[in-house]
Each structure stands twice: as structure tokens, then as C-alpha cells.
Amino acid sequence: MNEVRGSKLKRIIIGVYFLRRISESEIKEALKRMKSRKAVGPDGIAIEVWRCLREVDLRWLTNIFNKICLTKKMSNE
């Protein structure tokens, strides 16, 4: 995209970003690193609960995070 200012031509470069999908192993690692017995977030769910996820639940959570990153929108629910 180009923009003209006075007699000078100014080029504005818009960065191109490649978004890599979040993997289930990254989610597992992040859950391990979170500190226990801390205040819950806006979801009201303690980290100890998140750590009890089964494989199917972990897959669901990973898909949710990837959808949020892709659409740049987060559900109110």
C-alpha cells in the first residue's frame, strides 16, 4: 500500500504473519507450568481442574485456542 504525502512517496509495509497451530503437547506443557492454588480467572475454573483433562477434552481445548487465534475473536461464554 502506498501513501502520497506532499511530493514524497511514502511506502507503508504491512507485515505478513503466519500463524502456526497450537498443539496439544503445548497445551499440556502450559498447564504443567501454571502455579497451583492461585486465584481463578474470569472462567472461574481453577488450574487443578484444567490439569485433570482427558485426551478428548485436551483436544477440545486445543481446538478452541486455535479457533480464537485464527478468528481473533473470543466467545463470551
N, C-alpha and C positions, 0 to 999 in steps of 0.2 A: 504494500500500500504506500502510495506516495502522497506527500502533502506539500503544497506550494506556500511559501512564506516570503512575501516580498519578491525579490528577484532570485532568491536562493531556493534550491530544491532540497528538501529535507526528506530523507528516506526513513520511514518508520518500519523497523523489523519486528514482526510478530513472531515470537518463539513457537516452535513446534514441539509439543510434548508427546512422548509415547508413554502410555500407561500400561504398566505390567500388572497382570492379575495377581492378587494376593493369594497365597497358597495356604492350605490347611495347616501345614507344618509351621508357617509363620504365625498363624493364629495361636497354635499350641504353645509356641515359644513365648509369645507375648503374654499369654495367660500365666505361664510359669514365672515370668519376671515381675508380674504385678505383686505388690505387697498385700499381705493378708490383714484382716481386721482394720481396714480403713473405711472411711465414710463412703457410702454408696453414691453412685452418680444419679443423674436425672431419671434413669430407668428404675431405680430403687432395688437393683439386684446386686448383691454382694459378690465379690470376686470368687469367694469359696463356691458359690453356686455355679458360676461360669466354668470353673475348673472341673465340675462333675459332668460335663457334656459328653454324650456318646458320640460315636463317629458320625452318625446321621445328623445329629444336632450340630456338630462342628462343621459339617458340610453346609448346612443351612446358614449358619453364622457367617461362614466364608463367602457364600453367595450374596448375602445381604451387604457385606462390606464392599464386595466388588461392584454391586449394583449402585451403591452410594457413590463410589469413586467414578464410575462410568457416567452416571447421570448428573452428578454434582448436586443431588437433592437427597434430603433425608426425610423419612416419613415422620409424621407427628406421633405415630403410635408407638 
